[in-house]
């Protein structure tokens, strides 16, 4: 099994669309009547969910006329947010076929299929011509890709000069070993954390400038504190949430994530960069 196959196997669910449909129906929501907001608890697979998405994308100055690339789009939650909020067209790319297939159905449910195209493929080989996109973003993607320079070189290739590129990744903040499993990896074998300065060096070597950095560690700790409080006293998790994606491993993965954050081994970090003209 190669690296791509291992990653796909880690994220694959096997019955994801059925699980999401059941979660909606448990709330009295018919899938064909679902909204982008109804799906947000399950389709934003990163720390902070929709709040983090809005915070990052609000810095990209997205226009209605833009065509935006979502790298590692997962189920397309952020893509649907962009299409609904800004009216832009979005192409989402992800390595996990089940995410793409399920995400396209979710786009149909909320009536955004005409503005969103979800594509099965690798971020290291984007199936579009040079200079195709007006902007790009990725959220919690780089942790699964060892060669950050090749990743950023490929993203640079498909962006127009002057395009903005937003990153929201979990980055390494000290040299301690992580507690596994975590949401993005079962073991260290498919985890490729890097420090912010390594990201910056790779970005600048691939034609990006004006790299701004924002450590969101405090935001992450508060997010998990609120999640714990919201779930206190529940006999079962809510109908929709990231536990639907991670299934039985969710409690252990989330506990390890919080422990790694609390020990300052990791932090979610935003980076904003501009492709040089």
C-alpha positions as CSV (number, residue, x, y, z in Angstrom):
1,X,0.0,0.0,0.0
2,X,1.5,3.3,-1.1
3,X,1.3,6.6,0.8
4,X,-1.8,7.8,-1.1
5,X,-3.6,4.5,-0.4
6,X,-2.8,4.7,3.3
7,X,-4.2,8.2,3.5
8,X,-7.4,7.3,1.7
9,X,-7.8,4.2,3.9
10,X,-7.3,6.4,7.0
11,X,-10.1,8.8,6.0
12,X,-12.5,6.4,4.3
13,X,-15.7,5.6,6.2
14,X,-17.7,3.1,4.1
15,X,-21.2,4.4,4.7
16,X,-20.7,8.2,5.1
17,X,-23.6,9.4,3.0
18,X,-26.0,7.1,4.8
19,X,-24.7,8.3,8.2
20,X,-25.1,11.9,7.3
21,X,-28.6,11.3,6.0
22,X,-29.5,9.6,9.2
23,X,-28.1,12.5,11.3
24,X,-30.2,15.0,9.4
25,X,-33.3,12.9,9.7
26,X,-32.7,12.5,13.4
27,X,-33.1,16.3,13.6
28,X,-36.3,16.3,11.5
29,X,-34.5,17.6,8.4
30,X,-35.1,16.0,5.1
31,X,-31.8,15.8,3.1
32,X,-33.3,17.7,0.1
33,X,-34.3,20.5,2.5
34,X,-30.9,20.7,4.2
35,X,-29.0,24.0,4.3
36,X,-25.3,24.7,4.3
37,X,-25.6,25.5,8.0
38,X,-27.3,22.2,8.7
39,X,-24.3,20.3,7.3
40,X,-21.6,22.4,9.0
41,X,-21.1,20.2,12.1
42,X,-20.0,17.3,9.9
43,X,-18.4,18.8,6.8
44,X,-15.8,21.0,8.3
45,X,-13.0,18.6,9.3
46,X,-10.6,21.0,11.1
47,X,-10.2,22.6,14.5
48,X,-12.8,25.3,15.0
49,X,-15.1,24.2,12.2
50,X,-17.2,26.8,10.5
51,X,-15.8,29.6,12.7
52,X,-12.3,28.8,11.6
53,X,-13.3,28.6,8.0
54,X,-14.9,32.0,8.1
55,X,-11.9,33.5,9.8
56,X,-9.4,32.3,7.2
57,X,-11.5,32.9,4.1
58,X,-12.5,36.3,5.2
59,X,-8.9,37.4,4.7
60,X,-8.7,36.2,1.1
61,X,-10.8,39.0,-0.5
62,X,-12.8,36.5,-2.5
63,X,-15.0,38.0,-5.3
64,X,-18.1,36.7,-7.0
65,X,-16.2,36.4,-10.3
66,X,-13.4,34.3,-8.8
67,X,-12.6,30.6,-9.4
68,X,-11.2,29.3,-6.1
69,X,-9.2,26.1,-5.5
70,X,-10.0,24.2,-2.2
71,X,-7.0,21.8,-1.7
72,X,-7.9,18.7,0.4
73,X,-11.6,19.7,0.3
74,X,-12.9,16.7,2.2
75,X,-16.7,16.7,2.0
76,X,-16.7,20.2,0.5
77,X,-18.0,22.1,3.5
78,X,-15.7,25.1,3.1
79,X,-16.4,25.1,-0.7
80,X,-20.1,25.3,0.0
81,X,-19.5,28.1,2.4
82,X,-17.5,30.0,-0.2
83,X,-20.1,29.5,-2.9
84,X,-23.0,30.6,-0.6
85,X,-21.2,33.5,1.1
86,X,-19.2,35.0,-1.7
87,X,-20.9,33.6,-4.8
88,X,-17.6,32.4,-6.2
89,X,-17.1,29.2,-8.2
90,X,-15.0,26.6,-6.3
91,X,-13.1,23.5,-7.4
92,X,-12.4,21.1,-4.5
93,X,-9.7,18.5,-4.8
94,X,-9.3,15.5,-2.4
95,X,-7.5,12.2,-2.3
96,X,-10.4,10.2,-0.7
97,X,-12.9,9.1,-3.3
98,X,-15.7,8.6,-0.8
99,X,-15.4,12.2,0.4
100,X,-15.7,13.5,-3.2
101,X,-18.6,11.3,-4.0
102,X,-20.5,12.1,-0.8
103,X,-19.6,15.8,-1.0
104,X,-21.1,16.1,-4.5
105,X,-24.4,14.7,-3.2
106,X,-24.3,17.3,-0.4
107,X,-23.8,20.0,-3.0
108,X,-26.9,18.7,-4.8
109,X,-28.9,18.7,-1.6
110,X,-28.2,22.4,-0.9
111,X,-28.5,23.5,-4.5
112,X,-24.9,24.5,-5.1
113,X,-23.8,22.0,-7.7
114,X,-23.6,24.6,-10.5
115,X,-21.0,26.6,-8.5
116,X,-18.9,23.7,-7.1
117,X,-16.9,20.9,-8.8
118,X,-15.4,18.3,-6.5
119,X,-12.5,16.3,-8.1
120,X,-10.8,13.1,-6.9
121,X,-7.0,13.7,-7.1
122,X,-3.8,14.6,-5.5
123,X,-2.7,18.1,-4.4
124,X,0.8,17.2,-5.8
125,X,-0.7,16.9,-9.3
126,X,-3.6,19.3,-9.7
127,X,-5.5,18.4,-12.9
128,X,-5.8,22.0,-14.2
129,X,-3.7,24.2,-16.4
130,X,-1.3,26.8,-15.2
131,X,-2.8,30.1,-14.0
132,X,-6.3,28.7,-13.8
133,X,-7.3,29.9,-10.3
134,X,-7.9,33.3,-8.8
135,X,-7.2,32.1,-5.3
136,X,-6.7,29.0,-3.2
137,X,-6.8,27.7,0.4
138,X,-6.2,24.5,2.3
139,X,-7.2,23.6,5.8
140,X,-5.6,20.8,7.8
141,X,-3.9,19.3,4.7
142,X,-0.2,19.8,5.0
143,X,0.1,17.4,8.0
144,X,-0.4,14.5,5.5
145,X,2.1,15.7,2.9
146,X,5.9,15.3,3.5
147,X,7.2,17.4,0.6
148,X,5.8,20.9,1.3
149,X,7.9,22.4,-1.4
150,X,6.4,20.2,-4.1
151,X,2.9,20.9,-2.7
152,X,3.4,24.7,-2.8
153,X,5.1,24.6,-6.2
154,X,2.0,22.8,-7.7
155,X,-0.4,25.3,-6.1
156,X,1.7,28.2,-7.3
157,X,1.6,26.7,-10.8
158,X,-2.2,26.8,-11.0
159,X,-2.6,30.2,-9.5
160,X,-2.7,33.5,-11.3
161,X,-0.1,36.1,-10.5
162,X,-1.3,38.2,-7.5
163,X,-3.6,35.4,-6.2
164,X,-4.0,34.9,-2.5
165,X,-3.3,31.6,-0.9
166,X,-4.6,30.8,2.6
167,X,-3.4,28.0,4.8
168,X,-4.8,26.7,8.1
169,X,-2.7,23.7,9.2
170,X,-1.7,22.0,12.4
171,X,2.0,22.8,12.8
172,X,4.7,21.5,15.0
173,X,5.7,23.8,17.9
174,X,8.2,21.7,19.9
175,X,10.2,18.5,19.5
176,X,8.1,16.2,21.7
177,X,6.6,13.1,20.2
178,X,2.9,13.2,19.6
179,X,0.2,11.1,21.2
180,X,-1.5,9.0,18.5
181,X,-4.0,8.4,17.0
182,X,-5.1,11.9,16.0
183,X,-7.7,12.9,13.5
184,X,-5.3,13.2,10.6
185,X,-3.2,10.1,11.3
186,X,-3.4,6.8,13.2
187,X,0.4,6.6,13.6
188,X,3.4,8.8,12.8
189,X,3.7,6.9,9.5
190,X,1.3,9.2,7.7
191,X,1.9,12.3,9.8
192,X,4.2,15.0,8.4
193,X,4.1,17.9,10.8
194,X,6.4,20.8,10.1
195,X,7.2,24.0,11.9
196,X,5.9,27.4,10.6
197,X,9.3,28.5,9.5
198,X,9.5,25.4,7.2
199,X,6.2,26.4,5.7
200,X,7.5,29.9,5.1
201,X,10.7,28.8,3.5
202,X,8.8,26.4,1.2
203,X,6.3,29.1,0.2
204,X,8.9,31.7,-0.5
205,X,11.0,29.2,-2.6
206,X,7.9,28.6,-4.8
207,X,7.1,32.2,-5.7
208,X,5.0,33.3,-2.8
209,X,5.5,36.6,-0.9
210,X,3.9,38.7,1.8
211,X,3.6,35.5,4.0
212,X,1.7,36.5,7.2
213,X,1.4,34.1,10.1
214,X,-1.2,33.8,12.9
215,X,-0.9,31.2,15.6
216,X,-4.5,30.0,16.7
217,X,-3.5,27.9,19.7
218,X,-5.6,29.9,22.2
219,X,-8.6,29.7,19.8
220,X,-8.2,25.9,19.6
221,X,-8.0,25.4,23.3
222,X,-11.2,27.5,23.8
223,X,-12.9,25.6,21.0
224,X,-12.3,22.2,22.7
225,X,-13.3,23.6,26.1
226,X,-16.6,24.7,24.7
227,X,-17.1,21.4,22.9
228,X,-16.5,19.5,26.2
229,X,-19.0,21.7,28.0
230,X,-21.6,21.3,25.3
231,X,-21.3,17.6,25.4
232,X,-21.3,17.3,29.2
233,X,-24.2,15.2,30.5
234,X,-25.2,13.9,27.0
235,X,-26.0,10.2,26.9
236,X,-24.9,10.2,23.2
237,X,-23.2,12.5,20.8
238,X,-25.2,14.9,18.7
239,X,-26.7,13.6,15.5
240,X,-24.1,15.3,13.3
241,X,-20.5,16.1,14.2
242,X,-16.9,15.1,13.5
243,X,-17.6,11.8,15.4
244,X,-19.6,10.7,12.3
245,X,-16.4,10.9,10.2
246,X,-14.1,9.3,12.8
247,X,-16.6,6.8,14.1
248,X,-15.5,4.7,17.1
249,X,-12.1,6.3,17.2
250,X,-13.4,9.8,17.7
251,X,-13.1,10.0,21.5
252,X,-9.5,8.8,21.6
253,X,-8.4,11.0,18.6
254,X,-10.0,14.1,20.1
255,X,-8.5,13.4,23.5
256,X,-5.0,13.0,22.0
257,X,-5.5,16.2,20.0
258,X,-6.3,18.2,23.1
259,X,-3.4,16.6,25.0
260,X,-1.0,17.5,22.2
261,X,-2.3,21.1,22.1
262,X,-2.1,21.4,25.9
263,X,1.5,20.2,25.9
264,X,2.2,22.8,23.2
265,X,3.5,20.1,20.8
266,X,1.2,21.5,18.1
267,X,-0.9,24.5,17.2
268,X,-3.3,25.4,14.3
269,X,-1.6,28.2,12.4
270,X,-3.0,30.4,9.7
271,X,-0.7,31.6,6.9
272,X,-1.6,34.1,4.2
273,X,0.6,34.4,1.1
274,X,0.4,36.0,-2.3
275,X,1.7,34.6,-5.5
276,X,4.3,37.0,-7.0
277,X,3.4,38.6,-10.3
